[in-house]
Amino acid sequence: MKNQKITMKYLLIIFSLLSLYSCAQNKENDMTVTQLKEAMKNDSLLVILDVRTPQELNGPLGKIDGAINIPVQELEQRVGELTKYKNKNIAVICRSGNRSRTAQQILSRQGFNAKNVSGGMIEFRQSEGK
């Protein structure tokens, strides 16, 4: 019983460290809406990839002019369409930042320099009033 408690403590410590490492990794792959807007001003080669459905682009949050739309559900099959942007910075956005995180991970595994826009279009639109 005592050995079980010690093993559980070690497992809990290892799990906690892995969780912290995972969170740190995610931050490196994220950009804020403020950083996105700055990049839109200063990086003429920036590619914005919107991974929402086409229907969402016509919704209340609208879309960012010039953004490429590939829904996250289709990204792995359509990643070849982005090959010409492999050496450019790609900002990946969705409604709130969840689907774009998945898309960013897909792109990173394929060798793209992609960042997830945390907060997504919700935060992007909210920031326009500031």
N, C-alpha and C positions, 0 to 999 in steps of 0.2 A: 504494500500500500504506500509506504514511504517513497519507494522508487517511482511509483506512478505519479505521485505529486511532484517529484523533482523533474520527471520527464515532461509533465504537463507545463511546468514553469518554463523549462527550456523551449518547448514548442511555442508557448505564448510569447516569449522574448523574440524568437526567430520570426514568428508571424508579424509581430509589431515592427521589427526592423525591416522586413520585406515590404510592409505597408508603407512605411515612411519613405523607403527607396522608391516605391512605385509612385507615390505622390510627388516626389522630387522630380522624377522622370517626366511626369505629366506637365509640370510647370515649365520645363524646358521646351516642351512642344506646344505651349499655349502662347497666345498673344491677347492682350486686352483690346477692347474696342478703340481705346485711345491710341494704342500702338498701331492698330489697323489703319485708322484715319491718318496717322502720321506717315505710314508707309504709302498710303494712297497719294499723298502729296509729294513724297520724296523719292519713291521708287517707281519710275515710269515703266519698268518691266514686271511689276507685281502682277500676279495672276490671282484673281479671286474666284474660288470654286464654291458655288452654292449647291449643297447636297440635299436640298429640300425637293419635294415633288413639284412638277410644273404647276399644279393647281395652287400650291402655296405661294408661288411667285406672284400670282394674281390676287392674293389675299390682302388683308389689311397691313401687313408688314412690308409688302412690296418686295422689290429686289434692288440690288446695287447695280447701277449702270455698268455694262461691260463684263459683268460676272458670267462665268461659264456655269451652266446648269447640268449636273449629272447627279441624279438621285443616289443616295448612299446605297440603296438596294441594288443598283446597277453598276456601281463603281468598279468592282473587280472585273466584270466582263468588259467594261468600256475604258479601262485605264489606258489603253493604247492611244486613245484620243488625246491624252495629255503628254505623250512622249516628247513633243516639241517644246514643252515647258519644263523638262527635267532639270535644266540648269538655272531655273528661275525660282524666286520665292513664291510660294503658293499659300494664300490665306484661305482656309477652309471654314465656311460658315453654314449654319443651319438656323433653325428657329431659336434654340436656347443654348446650344453648345454641346449637346449630347451626341447627336448623329455626326456632327462634324469631328468630334474626337475619334469616333470609329473610323471615319474617312481618313483623317490625318494619319492614323496608325496604318491603315491599308497603304496609303501613299508612301509613308516612311519605309515600310517593308520593301517597297518597290524601288527605293533609292531616290525619291523625291524630297525636296526641301520644303516640307509642308508644316504649317502651324495651324492649330485649332484656335478659332476666335471664340474665346470664352464669353459666355453671355449671349452670343449669337445675334440674330436680327432684333430680338426683343431689346437687348441693351443698345444695339446700334441706333434704333429708332428713338429710344429714350434719351440718348445722348444728344440728339439733334435739337432738343429743347433747351439744352444747357448753354 
